[in-house]
Amino acid sequence: MNATSSDDKWATGGAYEAFMGRWSRRLAAEFIRWLGPEPGLTWLDVGCGTGALASTICSLADPLSVVACDPSESFVEHTRGRITNPRVSVVVGGAGHLPKSPRGFDRVVSGLVLNFLPDPRQSVEEMRARSCAGGVVAAYVWDYAGGMGFPGFLGRGSRRGREGEGS
C-alpha cells in the first residue's frame, strides 16, 4: 500500500500528528540540542512531515532560514498551516528532487525518514550534495533492531561530496 492510499491512516498530516506528533517533537528537540548549532544558519529539513523538526529548529537554533520539504502534498499543506514563522518555507520535494540553494545549506537534517526511503544511501548522498562546504548532514531514525537508539552523524558536507567521509 502506498502513502497516498485512502486506506493509509497516516496519509494526512492531522492523522500522523495525532498519533506520532508527541514523539516527533520530543526527538526533534533532543536532536537539535545534540547538534548544538550556532544561530544564523540555513537549514534544509528533508521529509518534514508535520513540521516537528522545522518548528524545533526555529525554537532552539535561531536559524536564518529553514526550507522544509516533503513529497506528500497533504503533509506540506498541513505543515504550512501549522508553521507561520516567516523564516520557514515549506515545499513539495523528496528523494531525487530535494530543494537547492545556490551556496548550499549549512545544515541538512532529516528526522524519522531515512528508513522509509527506497534507497537511503542515495538519499544521504543527495543530502550531502545540498550542503555547503563545511556544512553538516545529520539524521535520526527509529532503530527497530538496535533498541531504538539515538541519532548518527552522517558527515560534513562538501560541494564535491567526498567519498567515505562521515560513513
HUJOBEL-V143359 format. One record per backbone hydrogen bond with DSSP energy under -1.0 kcal/mol. NH is the residue of the N-H (numbers start at 1). CO is the residue of the C=O. If there is no record, write none. Layout:
BEGIN
nh:co
NH:CO
NH:CO
END
This chain:
BEGIN
nh:co
5:2
8:5
11:8
16:12
17:13
18:14
19:15
20:16
21:17
24:20
25:21
26:22
27:23
28:24
29:25
30:26
31:27
32:28
33:29
34:30
35:31
36:32
40:62
43:65
44:107
45:67
46:109
47:69
48:69
51:48
55:51
56:52
57:53
58:54
59:55
60:56
61:57
64:41
65:41
66:87
67:43
68:89
69:45
70:91
76:72
77:73
78:74
79:75
80:76
81:77
82:78
83:79
88:85
89:66
91:68
93:70
97:94
104:101
105:130
107:42
108:136
109:44
110:138
112:140
116:113
117:114
123:119
124:120
125:121
126:122
127:123
128:124
129:125
130:126
131:128
132:105
134:157
135:132
136:106
137:155
138:108
139:152
140:110
144:142
148:143
152:139
154:137
157:135
167:164
END
